[in-house]
């Protein structure tokens, strides 16, 4: 099933938030299924001037996206999920 995730930092992002987000993105790009079991990134868009990131994932279930969403939440990034 395909899912659209929209990510926004909570508040004005500081350097530590940005470093954590970059680390997460690098690990996702290297091996998406290591973060989302059985998942793959179909498309991604970054609107830097808006602090907005949009990703389209193909994943077996919404539950498989929980590790990704939890990791981003720990990095102060709010994620909205659309089916």
Number of C-alpha atoms within 10 A of each C-alpha: 10 17 18 18 19 19 20 18 20 14 9 10 16 10 9 11 18 15 13 17 19 12 11 16 13 12 13 17 13 9 13 18 16 15 20 24 16 14 20 20 18 12 11 13 11 13 9 8 6 8 13 13 16 17 17 19 20 19 19 15 15 15 10 16 21 13 14 17 20 14 15 21 15 12 19 21 21 17 20 11 14 11 9
